[in-house]
Amino acid sequence: MTLIAATEGGMSQAIRTGPAGRAMAQPMDGELLAGLQQHLTMERQASAAYWALALWFAERELRGFAHYLKQESRDELHHAGLFADYLIARGQTVELEPLAAPRQDWSSVDEVFSGIFQMEVDVTASLQQLYSQAERAADVRSTVFLDPIVQGQIAAEHQSAHLLGRIRFAQGNTAALLVIDGELSNDHNEPASLA
């Protein structure tokens, strides 16, 4: 869609608009747009999954794990919001897809955190694919948008690997899991740093 606007000197200039009628500086490649929409859904689905996991731990009186996972749910919803904001800024309409009901039955803390690690790996793979699509489309705006998100995702993957490692080291020992639960209650969830 194109909108004609008057400029200085009485000259007219064509301004492109997106599906919702918002002015846009550069149209988006269709494949990249579809990928961004799919990733937004993935972030919303991850938020629902983390919320379900927070419930699972709360039901088992592990408030530190529940606290940590509730925050992760909020973080994933924030990430979805970043994608929505970006699509709107690019003149696009945000399409909200239905979400699948998240899994709510787990057999162990190890199984939960193995699933979390895999979910974070999948989100990273999706971001890498989006980055490649943006580069193929010569869409520098999108690569600039994705840069800090990719960096944050690498950190999230690192953190989930760290927590999975600690849980596996505990080998299901209740006392050790309660120590980790207490640490998570106090927001002590970062991997060791040697820098």
N, C-alpha and C positions, 0 to 999 in steps of 0.2 A: 504494500500500500504506500502511496506517496501523498504527502500533504504539501501544498504550495504556501509559502510564507513570504510576506513582503520584507524587503531589506532596505537599507539606506539607498537613496537615489531612485526609489520607485522600482527597482529591479526585483524580479521574483526569483526565488530559489526553491528547488524541490527538496523537501525533507522526507526521508523515508520514515515510515512508522511500522511498528510491529503489529501483531494480531489484535492487541488490545487498544491500538491507536496511539501508543506511546512512541515518541520520537526515538529513532535509533541511528547511531553513527555508522554501524557496520552490520549487514545482515549476517545471520549465523548459518553455517553449513548444516544441512538437515541431519546428517549422521551424528555430528557433534551435539546438536540440540537434543536429539533422541537419547544420546548417551548421558547428557547432563540430567535430563528428566529421570532416566533410569537410576542414576546414581542418587538423586534426591530421594527416590523411593527406597533405595538400599539403606540410606542413612536413617530414614524414618523406621524401616523394618528393624535395624540394629537398635534403635531407641526402644522399640517395643520388646525386643529380645532381652535387652539389659533390664528393663522394668520387670519382666517375668522372672528373671534370675534374682533380682532384688527381693521379689515376693518369696521365692523358693528359700532363700537364706533367712528372711524374716520369720518364716514359718518354722524354721529350725533353730530359732533364738540366736542366730549368728549376726548380730546387729552391725558389726564392722564390715562384713562382706556385703550385707544389705545396703549399708551407707555408701560404700564404694560403688556398687552397681547402680544404685539410684542416681548417683552423680554421673556415671558413665551414660545412663539413659538420657539425662539432661544434655550432656555434651553432644551426643549423637543428634538429638533434636536441634541443638544449636547449629551443628554442621549442615543439617537439612535446611535450616533457615538461611545459612550463608549461600547455599545453592539457589534457593528461592529468590533471595535479594539480587544475586548476580543475574539470574534469568530476567527478572523484572528490569534491572538496569540496562540489559541488552534489548529491551523492547519485546520480550517474549511473554507468553502466558504460561503460568505454572500449572502443570497438570498433575493433580493428586490421584495416584493410583490406589486401589484398595490394598490393604495390607493383610498378609496371612496371619492367622493366630500364631503367636510364638509358642515354641515348645515350653512346657512347664514341668516336665517330669525328668529328673536326672537321678543317676544312681550314686554319684559320688562328687566330691568337690573337685577331684582330678578331672572327671569327665566334663564338669561345667567349664573349667578353665582351659581344657583342651578345645572345647567348642568355641570359647571366647577367642583364643588365639587364632583358630581357623577363620572365624568371622573377621577379625582384624586383617588377616592375610588377604581375604577375599576383597575387603574394602580397598586395600592397597593396590591389588591387581586392577580393580575397577578404575581407580585414579590414574594408574599408569596407562591404561587403555585410553582414558579421556585425554591425557596429555599427548599421547601419540596422535589421536584424532585431531586435536587442536593444532599440532605441528603440521600434519598433512594438509589441513585446511588453511594454513598460514594465518591462524587466528591468534595473534600475539596477546590480545586482550585476555583470552582464555588461559594461555600458558601463564601469564602474570597472575591471574586469579588463582590458578591451581598451585603455583609454587609454594606458598606457605601452608596450604592444605596438605600437600604431599609431605612436607617436612613434619607437620604435626602428626600425620598418620604413621610415619616411620617411628616417631616417638611412642605412639600408642601401641604399635606392634611390639616395640622393645619392652614397654611396661607389661604388656600381657604375657610375653615370654618370661620375663622376670618373675611375675607372680606364679605362673605355671611351674617354673623351676623350684620356687620355694615350697609350693604345695606338694610337688613330687618328692622333694627332699624330706618333707614331713612324713611321707609314706602312710598317710591316713591316721597318724598318731593324734588322738583327740587333744592332748595338751599342746602339741605343736600347732595344730590348727587354731586353737584358742589364742595362742600368742599372735599368730598372723591376723586373726579377727580383731584383736586389740590394737594392733598396729594400724589396720585399715580404719578402725574407729577414729583414730587420731590423724588420718590422712597421711600415714607413712606408707607409701606404696611405690616409691621411686626406686629404680635399680641403683646399685652402687655406681659412683662416678670416680674415675681415676684422673680426671682432668683438673 
